[in-house]
Amino acid sequence: MTPNRPLAVVTGGSSGIGFELARQLAARGFDLIVTAEDHDRLHGAAARIRAEGAQVETAAADLRRFEEAERFYTATRVTSRPVAVAALNTGSGHGGAFLETDLLDELEIVDLNVRATVHLANRFLCDMVYEGEGRVLMTSPPAPAAPGRFQAVHDASRSFLRSFARALRAELRGTGVSVTALTPGPAETAFAHRAGPDGVRPGRQREDDPALAAEQCLDALFSDEDETTAGPAKARAQELVG
């Protein structure tokens, strides 16, 4: 890695929006440390980004487990370089009536969507405040504006992340550190396919392009916006007002 380039970390960086966030951060001049649970997919994604000339390190981890989330954080610290951007993009979900789904599956959603994000946000934000600068992006898992049936825990986790990001942004005002919440549309991602048949609930709009969503959210992050949606719907709205 090149010390004169800023460092970004991306969780869930092996596919979908996470991969595009990593790829586009590299294109914007960042070195990268990326993590995901699937070792093979993570290394394949890193190789694709390196092929475009970027510097990428990997640290496979199951962030549902405290010790592995801590190990990933430690891997970013051993570089002795401050993290300029932390894209916290982990997310998991599945469909089904709450009383019919497996409790352990539901608790794993909480562990990954909520607990892991809180854990890593604490670690990275403490370091950023010490340095006096930094940006954190929190990706809320795709969900409708109102809580949806048959995804009760998943949709609640999305609401938690939005509230959490807003609160942190307010608390950190004046520190040089910002927090931006991203709410993507139903992008074509591994998460979407885990969420249900073809990743789409009845009435869902067509899937957004992960590359477009990542571009829009990074624009929002570096413009210091507090919250943004992403995908074709946002692009169409911008065209109408522009």
C-alpha positions as CSV (number, residue, x, y, z in Angstrom):
1,M,0.0,0.0,0.0
2,T,1.1,3.6,-0.7
3,P,1.2,5.7,2.5
4,N,0.4,8.9,0.5
5,R,-3.0,7.6,-0.5
6,P,-5.9,7.8,1.9
7,L,-7.2,4.5,3.3
8,A,-10.8,3.2,3.1
9,V,-12.3,0.1,4.7
10,V,-15.4,-1.6,3.2
11,T,-17.4,-4.3,4.9
12,G,-19.5,-6.6,2.7
13,G,-17.1,-5.9,-0.1
14,S,-17.3,-9.1,-2.0
15,S,-20.4,-8.4,-4.1
16,G,-23.2,-6.0,-5.0
17,I,-23.1,-2.4,-3.6
18,G,-20.3,-3.3,-1.3
19,F,-18.1,-4.4,-4.1
20,E,-19.0,-1.3,-6.1
21,L,-18.2,1.0,-3.1
22,A,-14.8,-0.6,-2.9
23,R,-14.1,-0.4,-6.6
24,Q,-15.2,3.2,-6.9
25,L,-13.3,4.3,-3.8
26,A,-10.2,2.8,-5.4
27,A,-11.0,4.8,-8.5
28,R,-11.2,7.9,-6.4
29,G,-7.7,7.4,-5.1
30,F,-8.1,5.3,-2.0
31,D,-6.2,2.2,-0.9
32,L,-8.5,-0.4,0.5
33,I,-9.0,-3.0,3.2
34,V,-12.2,-5.0,2.5
35,T,-13.9,-7.8,4.4
36,A,-16.7,-10.3,3.8
37,E,-17.5,-13.7,5.2
38,D,-16.9,-15.7,2.1
39,H,-13.1,-16.1,1.7
40,D,-13.2,-17.1,-2.0
41,R,-15.6,-14.4,-3.2
42,L,-13.7,-11.8,-1.2
43,H,-10.4,-12.6,-2.8
44,G,-12.0,-12.8,-6.2
45,A,-13.5,-9.3,-5.7
46,A,-10.2,-7.9,-4.5
47,A,-8.4,-9.4,-7.6
48,R,-10.9,-7.6,-9.9
49,I,-10.2,-4.3,-8.2
50,R,-6.4,-4.8,-8.2
51,A,-6.7,-5.5,-11.9
52,E,-7.7,-1.9,-12.3
53,G,-4.5,-0.7,-10.6
54,A,-5.7,-0.3,-7.0
55,Q,-4.0,-1.4,-3.8
56,V,-6.3,-3.8,-1.9
57,E,-5.9,-5.9,1.2
58,T,-8.5,-8.5,2.4
59,A,-9.5,-9.7,5.8
60,A,-12.2,-12.3,5.7
61,A,-14.4,-12.3,8.8
62,D,-17.9,-13.3,10.0
63,L,-18.9,-10.0,11.6
64,R,-21.8,-11.6,13.4
65,R,-19.1,-12.7,15.9
66,F,-17.6,-10.1,18.2
67,E,-14.1,-11.6,18.1
68,E,-14.1,-11.6,14.3
69,A,-15.3,-8.0,14.1
70,E,-12.6,-7.1,16.5
71,R,-10.0,-9.0,14.5
72,F,-11.0,-7.1,11.4
73,Y,-10.7,-3.8,13.2
74,T,-7.3,-4.9,14.4
75,A,-6.2,-5.7,10.9
76,T,-7.0,-2.1,9.9
77,R,-4.9,-0.8,12.8
78,V,-1.7,-2.7,12.0
79,T,-1.3,-0.6,8.9
80,S,-0.5,2.4,11.2
81,R,-2.5,4.5,8.8
82,P,-5.7,6.5,9.7
83,V,-8.9,5.3,8.1
84,A,-10.3,8.1,6.1
85,V,-13.5,6.4,5.0
86,A,-15.3,3.5,6.6
87,A,-18.2,2.0,4.5
88,L,-20.2,-0.2,6.9
89,N,-22.1,-2.2,4.4
90,T,-22.9,-5.5,6.1
91,G,-26.5,-6.8,5.8
92,S,-28.5,-9.9,6.0
93,G,-32.1,-10.8,5.8
94,H,-34.7,-13.4,4.8
95,G,-38.5,-13.5,4.3
96,G,-41.1,-15.2,6.4
97,A,-43.7,-14.7,9.1
98,F,-41.9,-13.9,12.4
99,L,-43.5,-16.8,14.3
100,E,-42.6,-19.2,11.6
101,T,-39.0,-18.4,11.1
102,D,-36.1,-19.8,13.0
103,L,-35.2,-17.6,16.0
104,L,-31.5,-18.1,15.5
105,D,-31.8,-16.9,12.0
106,E,-33.6,-13.7,13.2
107,L,-30.9,-13.2,15.9
108,E,-28.2,-13.4,13.2
109,I,-29.9,-10.6,11.3
110,V,-29.6,-8.5,14.5
111,D,-26.0,-9.5,15.0
112,L,-24.9,-8.6,11.5
113,N,-27.2,-5.6,10.6
114,V,-27.1,-4.0,14.0
115,R,-24.5,-5.3,16.4
116,A,-21.6,-5.5,14.0
117,T,-22.3,-2.0,12.7
118,V,-22.5,-0.6,16.2
119,H,-19.2,-2.4,17.0
120,L,-17.2,-1.2,14.1
121,A,-18.7,2.3,14.2
122,N,-17.5,2.7,17.7
123,R,-14.0,1.6,16.8
124,F,-13.6,3.6,13.7
125,L,-15.3,6.8,14.9
126,C,-13.1,6.9,18.1
127,D,-10.0,6.8,15.9
128,M,-11.4,9.4,13.4
129,V,-12.3,11.8,16.2
130,Y,-8.8,11.5,17.6
131,E,-7.4,12.3,14.1
132,G,-9.9,15.1,13.7
133,E,-11.3,13.9,10.4
134,G,-13.0,11.0,8.7
135,R,-16.2,9.8,7.0
136,V,-18.5,6.9,7.9
137,L,-21.1,5.5,5.5
138,M,-23.8,3.2,6.9
139,T,-25.8,1.2,4.4
140,S,-29.3,0.4,5.6
141,P,-30.4,-3.0,4.1
142,P,-32.9,-2.5,1.3
143,A,-36.5,-2.1,2.7
144,P,-39.6,-0.2,2.1
145,A,-40.3,3.2,3.8
146,A,-42.8,1.5,6.2
147,P,-42.2,-1.7,8.1
148,G,-43.1,-4.7,5.9
149,R,-44.8,-7.9,6.7
150,F,-42.8,-11.1,6.7
151,Q,-39.5,-9.2,7.2
152,A,-40.2,-7.8,10.7
153,V,-36.7,-8.1,12.1
154,H,-34.9,-7.1,8.9
155,D,-37.0,-4.0,8.4
156,A,-36.6,-3.0,12.1
157,S,-32.8,-3.3,11.7
158,R,-33.0,-0.9,8.8
159,S,-34.9,1.7,10.9
160,F,-32.3,1.3,13.7
161,L,-29.4,2.0,11.4
162,R,-31.0,5.2,10.0
163,S,-31.8,6.5,13.5
164,F,-28.3,5.4,14.7
165,A,-26.6,7.3,11.8
166,R,-28.6,10.4,12.4
167,A,-27.8,10.5,16.1
168,L,-24.1,10.0,15.6
169,R,-24.0,12.7,13.0
170,A,-25.5,15.1,15.5
171,E,-23.2,14.0,18.3
172,L,-20.1,14.4,16.1
173,R,-20.9,17.9,14.7
174,G,-17.8,20.0,15.0
175,T,-15.3,17.2,15.3
176,G,-14.4,17.0,11.6
177,V,-16.0,13.6,11.3
178,S,-19.2,12.9,9.4
179,V,-21.7,10.1,9.2
180,T,-23.9,9.5,6.1
181,A,-26.7,7.0,5.9
182,L,-27.4,5.3,2.6
183,T,-30.7,3.6,1.8
184,P,-30.3,1.8,-1.6
185,G,-33.2,0.5,-3.6
186,P,-33.7,-3.2,-4.1
187,A,-30.3,-3.7,-5.8
188,E,-29.3,-6.9,-7.5
189,T,-27.1,-8.2,-4.6
190,A,-26.4,-11.4,-2.7
191,F,-28.5,-9.9,0.1
192,A,-31.5,-9.5,-2.1
193,H,-31.4,-13.2,-3.1
194,R,-31.2,-14.2,0.5
195,A,-34.2,-12.0,1.3
196,G,-36.7,-14.2,-0.6
197,P,-37.6,-15.6,-4.0
198,D,-35.4,-13.7,-6.5
199,G,-34.9,-11.1,-3.8
200,V,-38.2,-9.3,-4.5
201,R,-41.3,-9.0,-2.4
202,P,-44.7,-8.4,-4.1
203,G,-45.0,-4.9,-5.5
204,R,-41.3,-4.2,-5.5
205,Q,-39.8,-2.0,-8.2
206,R,-37.2,-3.4,-10.5
207,E,-33.8,-3.8,-9.1
208,D,-31.4,-0.9,-9.0
209,D,-27.9,-1.0,-10.5
210,P,-25.3,-1.5,-7.7
211,A,-22.8,0.7,-9.6
212,L,-25.2,3.5,-9.9
213,A,-26.2,3.2,-6.2
214,A,-22.6,3.2,-5.1
215,E,-21.7,6.3,-7.2
216,Q,-24.6,8.2,-5.8
217,C,-23.9,7.3,-2.2
218,L,-20.2,8.2,-2.6
219,D,-21.2,11.6,-4.1
220,A,-23.4,12.1,-1.0
221,L,-20.7,11.0,1.4
222,F,-18.1,13.4,0.0
223,S,-20.7,16.2,-0.2
224,D,-21.2,15.6,3.5
225,E,-24.9,14.8,3.2
226,D,-26.6,13.3,6.2
227,E,-28.7,10.8,4.3
228,T,-29.3,9.7,0.8
229,T,-31.3,7.2,-1.3
230,A,-29.7,5.7,-4.3
231,G,-30.6,4.1,-7.6
232,P,-32.5,4.9,-10.8
233,A,-35.4,6.4,-8.8
234,K,-33.1,9.1,-7.4
235,A,-31.5,9.7,-10.8
236,R,-35.0,10.2,-12.4
237,A,-36.0,12.6,-9.6
238,Q,-32.8,14.6,-10.2
239,E,-33.5,14.9,-13.9
240,L,-37.0,16.2,-13.2
241,V,-35.7,19.0,-10.9
242,G,-32.6,19.7,-12.9
